[in-house]
Amino acid sequence: MPKYTKEFKIKLVLEYLSGESGGREKVAEKYGIPDATLRNWINKYKSKGFDNLSKKLKNNNNTSEFKLSVIQYRQINKTTLRETVEHFNLVNESMV
């Protein structure tokens, strides 16, 4: 079970986006979560919408070909780790 529900994440992102909350840091403080966590949710929302806030399934069975394609994609497109993770729908940046 995820630590935070998708509904909770959406609520906080919407509160931040409304502009009435006093900023990202204030929203994070209000709900007792790390600012970096909220920033990550906001970036995921801006990247691919609210569906991107769902917990991603861990897949430890990535082939070497897949891993190589991830690295090549990043090099060719000059993307950040975060952009690459989102493009391939990976769990986190350590998978790159």
Buried (B, 14 or more C-beta within 10 A) or exposed (E): EEEBEBEBBBBBBEBBBEEEBEEBEEBBBEBEBEBEBBBBBBBBBEEEEBEBBEEEEEEEEEEEEEEEEBEEBBEEEEBEBBBBBBBBEBEEEEBB
